[in-house]
Amino acid sequence: MYRVIDKQALLKRLFLYFLPLTLIGILLGAPFVLLFIGAMVLLIWHYQQLYRLSDWLINQRSFNPPEGSGAWEQIFEGIYQLQHRNRKKRNELAELIRRFREGAEAVPDAVIVMQQDLSIVWCNQLALKVLGLQWPTDHGQRLDNLIRDPKFVKYMQAHDFHDPLEMESGHGGERVLEFRVMPYAEQLMMVVRDISRLKQLEQMRKDFVANVSHELRTPLTVVTGYLEMMEGDQIPPPAMWNKAHHTMIEQCKRMDSLVNQLLSLSRIEGQRNQDNDKAVNVPAMLKLIQTEANSLNQEKDHEIAFNVDPDLDIKGCVDELRSAFSNLVFNAIHYTKPGGNITVNWFIDGERPRFSVIDNGDGIAPEHINRLTERFYRVDKARSRKTGGSGLGLAITKHVLSRHDSHLEIDSTLGKGSCFSFAFEKEKRIFMTNTESHKSVI
């Protein structure tokens, strides 16, 4: 147990040390000589203890202090207790730093800690990937010397961090990074976030609003134009009226179809309760779609072949799946040149039910494939409007498949044709009895 040195105890020890020497010196007739010798012995002993203390503090071959006697015992013990407390605090600080770094590594953004002069103190692993830094090579380097973009250098040297910096990165600016800098404790913390997806969604929202406005404005302009021609009770000649009436009816149907598709898309977005799924007789569904496809194909004169496994049924939402199946078939009819070949397959691929529509049309360029499922996105806008497409079919298909744990696969080559397909998990397949197989759920 550590005890503080008592002054009275020290004085008592000195008195008891020098008193015998004084008495012996008086008896021998040389008290000052004995006192001098005793003082030198005491001084040498203290220097020896100081040497032991210095040797332990510098070399410290053992965490435990050397054994001392007298007052030095308490000094050694006090230093040992002080080191023990410092080591405990150092371990706590190291644990705190470790937890901070683990927390910074868990952050889904790049984090960089810098001095006021922009020299790097620390960064997480994501900063190495996002900004191309190298650790520990770049430790102590100025960040504005490593990222030489003039826009970034100007922002960092201005030291005005109230507003974040948005900057394009990568070849062709395919990524957009947001830089936020927060001063703290005479240092700077930079958080870098990849907002490319947010920018893309924002652009998609703007395109959606613009496209909806355009899609609705065109038929409204036609209907309004004809109505303005009919001032008061004046009715145009029968030939003109028949044409105007037919055109207005077509445009109203077009607007009604567009609004219904938007409502359908809004309804199917998001998660759904799969506990309400029912058995879907897909062969019967495809038989009805084949009838509709043949009717739609009268002007195109395509050769359409349906290869359907008659015993392959799945669980799902009937109306949604019918929309997904029919959209792919009807799109193939609309966008394949007259006289083309279209093959519709419903089969087992391994253990998974798979649906595919293959055509020998013009094909789709690679830069368009990833955007085909966006709302109102068209490869050829003029051709799509000519065929009556709204640009929502594949967007609806995408969300329907997502709600059924599937996704749309597109394989297309310019000048050769396209293959649109999707597969369901094997758990979706059901085996119906002979009685149930005759029941249609369409």
PyMOL commands that set and color helices and strands:
alter all, ss='L'
color gray80, all
select helices_A, chain A and resi 7-28+31-59+71-106+125-131+143-146+150-158+171-173+196-229+238-268+274-276+282-296+318-335+366-369+381-386+393-403+426-428+434-437
alter helices_A, ss='H'
color red, helices_A
select strands_A, chain A and resi 110-115+120-123+165-169+175-184+187-194+278-280+303-308+313-316+341-349+352-359+409-413+417-423+429-430
alter strands_A, ss='S'
color yellow, strands_A
deselect
rebuild
show_as cartoon
